[in-house]
Amino acid sequence: MSGGDGGQSRMERRFSALREAGRGGLATFLTAGDPDFKTSREIVMGLPAAGADVIELGMPFSDPMADGPAIQASSLRALKSGMTLKKTLALVADFRGSDSDTPIVLMGYYNPIYSFGVEAFLREAKAAGVDGLIIVDLPPEEDDELCEPALKAGLHWIRLATPTTDDARLPTVLTNTSGFVYYVSIMGTTGTKSASEEAVRGAVARLKRHTNLPIAVGFGIRTPEQAAEVGAIADAAAVGSALVERVKAGLDANGQAGPGLVAGVLGLVESLAGGLRKGHNGR
C-alpha cells in the first residue's frame, strides 16, 4: 500500500497515530444512503468530528445474509430511496473533498461489485478515495475473484476472523489480508448479542500471535463502556447495529428522516468515542 508519509497508506497512518495516542480507535459502520442520500451524506461528513477514526460504509444489497435485522432493514431503506453502488462511490468522493485523512472501508457482498464490473469498480473506488474492502461472502479460496485485483489496485483487503476460526485455518484467512483484521466476537448475525471481555481478550491475544496487523473487534458493542472495554484490548472497536438502529429511531411516521436524526447518530458516535478516549489509560 502506498501513501504519503514514508509510503504508508491512510489506514496505516491512522493505526500508527492511534498507537502513539495509546488508545483503541472507533470504527463506525453505517449503510450508505440510509435513509436517503442527503441524510446519509450529512452523517458521514460529520463522523470524523464526532470521533470516528475509521469509517465503514455498507454497500446496500437486497440479500445481506450475514447481517442482522437492523442492518438488513437499513440496506432495504437505502435501496428504496434509490441508493446504488455508483452513488456510494460518489458519497466517498464527496467526503474526500473535505477529509483526506480518515480511512473509508466499503463493506458488503460480492454481487453488486460483480454486476458493476470488477475492473471498473476497483478503478472508481480507488479514484473516489476508498481505502479498503470487506467482502463477507468471498472466502480466501476465491482470492483471484476480487481480493488479488483489489490489492494490485492499492486497496486494503480486510478479512473477518470468528470464534470458530481455529489455528489451522487462521494462516489461510490471514493470507492477502491487509489494513486490519476484523474479529467478529460472536457467532450468528450482527447486532444480536455481545461477547464477554475475557473471550475477546483471549481471541485478540491469539490473533496477535499470528499477525502484526491491527485487530478491530465488532458485533455487539452498544455503549461507551463496552467500546472502552474493547478499545483497551484491541486496536479498534467497531460499532454498527447500534448506529443503524439510531438512524431508524430518527425516522418520522412516513419513514423519512426526522429533524433530530443526524444529531442523534452523531451524538451516539461522540459518546462512544468519549468512552474510548476516557478509557485509554488502561491500555
C-alpha positions in Angstrom: 0.0 0.0 0.0 1.4 3.3 -0.9 0.6 6.6 0.6 2.1 9.9 1.6 4.2 9.6 4.7 7.1 7.2 4.1 5.0 5.0 1.8 2.3 4.4 4.4 -1.3 4.1 3.4 -4.0 6.3 5.1 -5.1 3.2 7.1 -1.5 2.5 8.3 -1.1 6.2 9.3 -4.3 6.1 11.2 -3.5 3.0 13.2 0.1 4.3 13.9 -1.4 7.6 15.2 -3.8 5.5 17.5 -0.8 3.5 18.8 1.1 6.7 19.6 -2.0 8.1 21.3 -2.2 4.9 23.4 -5.8 4.2 22.7 -8.1 2.0 20.6 -9.9 3.5 17.7 -13.5 3.8 16.9 -14.7 2.2 13.6 -18.2 3.2 12.7 -20.5 1.3 10.3 -23.4 2.9 8.6 -25.2 1.8 5.4 -24.5 4.3 2.5 -27.7 6.0 1.5 -29.7 5.2 4.7 -32.4 6.6 5.0 -31.6 8.7 1.9 -28.5 10.1 0.1 -28.7 13.6 1.6 -29.1 12.5 5.2 -26.5 9.8 4.8 -24.0 12.3 3.4 -24.6 14.7 6.2 -24.0 11.9 8.8 -20.8 10.7 7.0 -19.4 14.2 6.7 -19.9 14.7 10.5 -18.3 11.4 11.6 -14.7 12.4 11.9 -15.5 15.5 14.1 -17.8 13.2 16.2 -14.8 10.9 16.9 -14.9 8.2 14.2 -11.3 7.0 13.4 -12.3 4.6 10.6 -15.5 4.8 8.6 -17.1 1.6 7.3 -19.8 2.1 4.7 -22.2 -0.6 3.8 -22.9 -1.1 0.1 -26.7 -1.6 0.0 -27.7 -5.1 -1.1 -31.1 -6.8 -1.4 -29.9 -10.0 0.4 -27.4 -9.2 3.1 -27.5 -12.7 4.7 -24.7 -12.2 7.3 -26.4 -9.1 8.8 -29.0 -9.0 11.5 -32.4 -7.4 11.1 -31.3 -3.8 11.8 -28.6 -3.7 9.1 -30.8 -5.7 6.7 -33.6 -3.1 7.1 -31.1 -0.2 6.6 -30.0 -1.8 3.3 -33.6 -2.0 2.1 -34.3 1.6 3.2 -31.2 2.8 1.2 -32.2 0.8 -1.9 -35.8 2.0 -1.7 -34.5 5.6 -1.6 -32.6 5.0 -4.8 -29.1 4.3 -3.5 -26.7 2.5 -5.9 -23.1 1.4 -5.8 -22.3 4.3 -8.1 -23.9 6.7 -5.7 -21.9 5.1 -2.8 -18.7 5.8 -4.6 -19.9 9.4 -5.2 -20.6 9.7 -1.5 -16.9 8.7 -0.7 -15.6 11.2 -3.4 -17.7 13.9 -1.8 -16.3 13.1 1.7 -12.7 13.1 0.3 -13.3 16.7 -0.8 -13.1 17.8 2.8 -11.3 15.0 4.6 -8.1 13.4 3.2 -7.1 11.6 6.5 -10.0 9.4 7.7 -9.8 5.9 6.2 -13.0 4.6 4.5 -13.8 0.9 4.0 -16.6 -0.4 1.9 -18.3 -3.4 3.4 -20.7 -5.8 1.8 -21.3 -8.5 -0.7 -19.7 -9.5 -4.0 -22.8 -9.5 -6.1 -23.2 -5.7 -6.6 -19.4 -5.4 -7.4 -19.7 -8.3 -9.9 -22.6 -6.6 -11.6 -20.8 -3.3 -11.7 -17.7 -5.0 -13.2 -14.7 -5.7 -11.0 -12.2 -3.7 -13.0 -14.4 -0.6 -13.3 -15.4 -0.9 -9.6 -11.7 -1.1 -8.4 -10.7 1.8 -10.6 -13.6 4.0 -9.5 -13.3 3.0 -5.8 -9.6 4.0 -5.8 -10.3 7.3 -7.6 -13.1 8.1 -5.1 -10.8 7.7 -2.2 -11.8 4.2 -0.8 -9.1 2.7 1.3 -10.2 -0.9 1.7 -12.9 -3.6 1.2 -14.6 -6.1 3.5 -16.5 -8.5 1.3 -18.2 -11.0 3.6 -19.1 -13.7 1.1 -15.8 -14.3 -0.6 -13.6 -16.9 1.1 -9.8 -16.9 0.8 -10.2 -19.8 -1.7 -11.7 -17.3 -4.2 -9.0 -14.6 -3.8 -8.5 -14.4 -7.6 -12.0 -13.0 -8.0 -11.6 -9.7 -6.2 -9.0 -9.8 -3.4 -5.9 -10.1 -5.6 -7.1 -7.5 -8.1 -8.0 -5.1 -5.2 -4.6 -5.4 -3.6 -3.0 -4.7 -7.0 -5.2 -1.6 -7.3 -3.8 -0.4 -4.0 -6.8 -1.2 -1.8 -6.6 -3.0 1.5 -8.3 -6.3 1.7 -9.8 -6.7 5.2 -10.8 -10.1 6.3 -13.1 -11.4 9.1 -12.0 -13.9 11.7 -14.5 -15.5 14.0 -14.5 -17.6 17.3 -14.6 -20.7 15.1 -11.5 -19.7 13.0 -9.1 -22.2 14.5 -5.3 -22.1 14.5 -5.2 -24.4 11.4 -7.5 -22.1 9.4 -6.1 -18.7 10.6 -3.0 -18.6 8.3 -5.3 -19.1 5.2 -7.6 -16.3 6.5 -4.6 -14.0 7.0 -3.1 -14.6 3.6 -3.5 -11.5 1.5 -5.2 -9.7 4.4 -4.1 -6.1 4.9 -5.2 -2.9 6.7 -6.6 -4.7 9.7 -8.3 -7.9 10.8 -11.9 -7.6 11.7 -12.6 -10.0 14.6 -16.3 -11.0 14.8 -16.6 -11.6 18.5 -19.8 -13.6 18.4 -21.3 -16.3 16.2 -24.5 -15.5 14.3 -25.8 -12.4 12.6 -24.8 -8.8 13.5 -26.4 -6.9 16.3 -27.9 -9.7 18.3 -25.6 -10.2 21.4 -22.2 -9.3 22.7 -19.1 -11.3 23.8 -17.5 -11.3 27.3 -14.3 -9.3 27.9 -12.5 -12.5 28.8 -13.4 -14.1 25.5 -12.4 -11.0 23.5 -9.1 -10.8 25.4 -8.2 -14.4 24.6 -9.2 -14.1 20.9 -7.2 -10.9 20.3 -4.1 -12.4 22.0 -4.5 -15.5 19.8 -4.8 -13.4 16.6 -1.8 -11.3 17.6 0.3 -14.4 17.8 -0.5 -15.0 14.1 -0.3 -11.4 12.7 1.1 -7.9 13.2 -1.9 -6.3 11.6 -4.2 -4.2 13.9 -7.2 -6.0 15.2 -10.7 -4.4 15.2 -13.4 -6.1 17.3 -17.0 -5.8 16.4 -20.5 -7.2 16.8 -22.4 -6.4 19.9 -20.8 -3.1 21.0 -23.5 -0.6 22.0 -22.3 1.5 24.9 -19.3 3.8 25.7 -18.4 1.4 28.4 -18.3 -1.6 26.0 -16.3 0.4 23.5 -13.8 1.4 26.2 -13.5 -2.3 27.3 -12.8 -3.5 23.7 -10.5 -0.5 23.0 -8.4 -1.4 26.0 -7.8 -4.9 24.4 -7.9 -4.4 20.7 -6.7 -1.8 18.2 -10.3 -0.6 17.4 -13.9 -1.2 18.5 -16.3 -1.5 15.6 -19.9 -0.3 16.1 -22.6 -0.9 13.5 -26.0 -2.1 14.6 -26.3 0.4 17.4 -25.8 3.3 14.9 -28.1 1.9 12.3 -30.8 1.5 15.0 -30.3 5.1 15.9 -30.9 6.1 12.3 -34.2 4.1 12.4 -35.2 5.7 15.7 -34.8 9.1 13.9 -37.3 8.3 11.2 -40.7 10.0 11.2 -44.1 8.3 10.8 -43.6 8.1 7.0 -40.1 6.5 7.3 -38.4 9.8 6.3 -35.5 11.4 8.1 -36.9 13.3 11.2 -35.4 16.6 12.3 -33.1 15.1 15.0 -31.8 12.1 13.1 -28.4 13.3 12.1 -27.7 14.9 15.5 -28.9 11.7 17.2 -26.5 9.5 15.3 -23.5 11.8 15.6 -24.3 12.2 19.3 -24.1 8.5 19.8 -20.7 8.4 17.9 -19.5 11.2 20.2 -20.4 9.2 23.3 -18.8 6.0 22.1 -15.6 7.9 21.1 -15.7 9.6 24.5 -15.7 6.2 26.2 -12.7 5.1 24.2 -10.7 8.3 24.9 -11.6 8.2 28.6 -10.7 4.5 28.9 -7.4 4.7 27.0 -5.2 4.9 30.2 -6.0 1.2 30.7 -4.0 0.2 27.6 
